[in-house]
């Protein structure tokens, strides 16, 4: 049995109520939209990069607490990361919410608060929408991301 | 077998309505979800099935499973007879003139697609217009959009007001002699609004248009008389009527169906097949190509027997009282916004909570054993109209209770508690 507060941890409630890095980055050099057609969650990621480094990152859009908190935590974690570090974190986070592999909690930091999502298969997409969008940006895609 | 006429003698005073006796017919209502008793309030998505339906399906598969309309052996004759008896039951249920007017399909969606393609594709052109409404769910929008793309016909929407009611003055402005088809939901799935379809049908007929009524949400809540309504097509799904999934009904006026070309080709819908040409079977078989969902049809027949026994007038009164109680309780919750407040509506409570997304509400309620729908209800234009991405929707059936409404309200309080 899962306690609902394992999913809606304080850090998630907080990042949903006051999302960090929320709003458009005017001098972004990379932007991409992500959309979850099943539930209607929508977000746009804005990245300011310097060659290989994510100097700044923000998002806007609308969605449930899980998707907003996930995007808020992800953007916080990405500032100053190289593309390779970002991709590595994407893989770790993906494992955290979809597999039983032991996660590197130290590397994940606050992102580990989203681990509870694993017990709610219908909500995994909410947490991963922003991550799949970032992954597409890193891969150089300009096609809006859709999760099904 | 058909109790429709005798059931009317049941006392329609819902104070004599024995909900516990009815609940005992639905085994799933004894289930626990996340350690809590199941409170099933997602009836507009699909309804639960009574023992009478489950046992009918079981008996078919155990005792007389066989193909229909083609065997000379005993099982096939039995299955054919029960299948065709179910068609008689559906005919009486909607008061069609003839069983030739009752076509079995997969569900309301397939029925609408059948009409759009078989009736619409050959007869419509760029000068024609189709009218639907802002209340429709996607299955009564997309088939008409496809038809418009194929024929060049134009699609118009009857708008709704802030209560979620159709604005009939706007409908009258949209109607003209180019209007070929009016397709309207009898009851809105997202908001519960009951549309004045008799009036809508009469006005459409005055300009020579044909009318399809999507009754998917209506048949579990209200008696339907297609002859009294005068509609040309009426469609519904079995699974929302306490029957199996994968089975639905298209009612069509015989003269219209007779003139329409087949929708799909295959076995059972033909009279003769040669290498070069086939001739088609008579109604209703012309539209039932291939081996149909025999168990589904038979199960639907059992579901119709079940609701006839209860009497939809009696159950609707009980459901309305339950909705009144739910509305009163929900109105006590600060920051709860009702979406869809039509004067004439069925037992659907669609709402939002300030700063809490419906999907989070759905997950937290599920943790309390309360099953609701959270999302756009496959009715994105309705959501757009209200400027919201989604709602939380509790939809009640006659087996729900006041105690379950209380459980819903307590679970909503928990949402507010979680999000502070």
Interface residues (C-beta under 8 A of the other chain):
Chain A: X1 X2 X4 X5 X7 X8 X13 X16 X17 X38 X39 X40 X41 X42 X62 X63 X64 X65 X66 X120 X122 X123 X126
Chain B: X34 X35 X355 X356 X357 X358 X359 X360 X363 X364 X367 X375 X376 X380 X383 X389 X390 X414 X418 X419 X420
